[in-house]
Amino acid sequence: MHRIGKLSAIPNGTSCSLNAGHRQLLAVMRAGKLYVYENECPHSRETLDPMGGSVASGGGLILACQRHGAEFLSDTGQCVAGPCVGESLTGVDYTIEDDDILID
């Protein structure tokens, strides 16, 4: 297991980039629940947040790609608006131990 961040460092309703070695990940906290995805837009195969900062809106309901405006539901990763409607972000399984976010 690899530690990728602290749960307490992700405020509710926001997202942040996390790195796991060569993997770029995107975590979002919505209504007290954490969702983790590969930080790769299915439209361009590039990160969703090249300008940095949170890409979450609506209290964490929507994740928006800063490159082309694709919008994804944070709880499923499904694209609901923009150039890749019907495609999805790739979810990443994680475990929480104390305050640490861990992945395989």
C-alpha positions as CSV (number, residue, x, y, z in Angstrom):
1,M,0.0,0.0,0.0
2,H,1.2,3.5,-0.9
3,R,0.2,6.6,1.1
4,I,-1.0,9.3,-1.4
5,G,-2.4,11.9,1.0
6,K,-4.3,12.9,4.1
7,L,-8.1,12.7,4.2
8,S,-8.2,15.8,6.4
9,A,-6.3,17.8,3.7
10,I,-9.3,17.6,1.3
11,P,-12.0,20.0,2.3
12,N,-15.6,19.0,1.6
13,G,-16.8,20.1,-1.8
14,T,-13.3,20.4,-3.3
15,S,-10.9,18.3,-5.4
16,C,-7.2,18.0,-5.4
17,S,-4.4,16.4,-7.4
18,L,-2.5,13.6,-5.8
19,N,0.6,11.8,-7.1
20,A,1.3,8.1,-6.6
21,G,4.7,7.6,-8.2
22,H,4.1,7.8,-11.9
23,R,0.3,8.0,-11.5
24,Q,-1.6,11.3,-11.4
25,L,-4.8,11.0,-9.4
26,L,-7.7,13.3,-8.7
27,A,-9.5,13.1,-5.3
28,V,-12.8,14.8,-4.5
29,M,-14.6,15.1,-1.2
30,R,-18.4,15.3,-1.5
31,A,-20.8,15.1,1.4
32,G,-18.1,13.6,3.6
33,K,-17.3,10.8,1.1
34,L,-14.0,10.5,-0.8
35,Y,-13.8,9.6,-4.5
36,V,-10.5,9.0,-6.3
37,Y,-9.9,8.8,-10.0
38,E,-7.1,8.7,-12.5
39,N,-6.5,12.3,-13.3
40,E,-7.0,11.8,-17.0
41,C,-9.9,13.2,-19.1
42,P,-11.2,10.5,-21.5
43,H,-11.5,13.2,-24.2
44,S,-7.9,14.4,-24.4
45,R,-6.1,11.8,-22.2
46,E,-4.6,14.8,-20.3
47,T,-5.0,15.9,-16.7
48,L,-8.3,17.6,-15.8
49,D,-6.5,20.4,-13.8
50,P,-3.5,21.8,-15.7
51,M,-4.2,25.2,-14.1
52,G,-4.2,23.7,-10.6
53,G,-6.7,24.2,-7.9
54,S,-10.0,22.4,-7.3
55,V,-12.1,21.4,-10.4
56,A,-15.1,20.6,-8.2
57,S,-18.3,22.7,-8.2
58,G,-21.8,22.3,-6.7
59,G,-20.4,21.2,-3.4
60,G,-18.3,18.5,-5.1
61,L,-21.1,17.2,-7.3
62,I,-19.4,18.0,-10.6
63,L,-15.8,17.8,-11.7
64,A,-15.0,20.0,-14.7
65,C,-12.0,19.5,-17.0
66,Q,-10.1,22.8,-17.2
67,R,-9.0,22.0,-20.8
68,H,-12.2,21.5,-22.7
69,G,-15.1,21.9,-20.1
70,A,-16.1,18.3,-19.9
71,E,-18.2,17.7,-16.7
72,F,-18.2,14.5,-14.7
73,L,-20.4,13.4,-11.8
74,S,-18.0,13.0,-8.8
75,D,-19.7,9.9,-7.4
76,T,-19.6,7.8,-10.6
77,G,-17.0,9.6,-12.8
78,Q,-19.5,9.6,-15.7
79,C,-19.3,12.5,-18.2
80,V,-22.6,14.4,-18.4
81,A,-21.6,17.4,-20.5
82,G,-18.9,18.3,-23.0
83,P,-16.9,16.5,-25.7
84,C,-16.9,13.0,-24.0
85,V,-20.5,12.5,-22.8
86,G,-21.1,8.9,-21.9
87,E,-17.5,8.2,-21.1
88,S,-16.2,8.0,-17.6
89,L,-13.2,8.8,-15.5
90,T,-11.3,5.7,-14.2
91,G,-12.0,5.1,-10.5
92,V,-9.2,4.1,-8.2
93,D,-9.7,1.8,-5.2
94,Y,-8.4,3.2,-1.9
95,T,-8.3,2.5,1.8
96,I,-8.3,4.9,4.7
97,E,-6.1,4.1,7.7
98,D,-6.4,6.8,10.4
99,D,-6.1,9.9,8.3
100,D,-4.0,8.4,5.5
101,I,-5.4,7.7,2.0
102,L,-3.7,4.5,0.7
103,I,-3.8,2.7,-2.7
104,D,-2.2,-0.5,-3.9
